[in-house]
């Protein structure tokens, strides 16, 4: 189950985004895992970024895993964690890239999910996993 929370419960692409995100989770082998997607604004994500990462600025997406997937002794939990997306930043990025807010939010949701699955992107090889998941969710969104 994937749930969307935040200041915009009537997010117009809610159903399509949930469907695409759940389909991507199934393809990644975590269909049975829960995920909370929080749609926020720059002010909220700025506060979270400062509090949790020490960065005094807004960002596009933050991921908060419930447990690290490869930690020994951590029980397998049904909830992967939370992904927080700034709709303000997502809109600016969509405008700059020339695509829709829906596509940008889906891309950021896939990015956040990839982090929840234990991946990082400090090397080009690691970025490949993120790009593949981001590309795949866009294809699923357009079905």
Secondary structure as UniProt FT lines:
FT   STRAND          2..6
FT   TURN            9..10
FT   TURN            12..13
FT   HELIX           14..27
FT   TURN            28..29
FT   TURN            31..32
FT   STRAND          34..40
FT   HELIX           42..53
FT   STRAND          61..65
FT   TURN            69..70
FT   TURN            72..73
FT   STRAND          79..86
FT   HELIX           87..97
FT   HELIX           101..116
FT   TURN            117..118
FT   HELIX           124..141
//
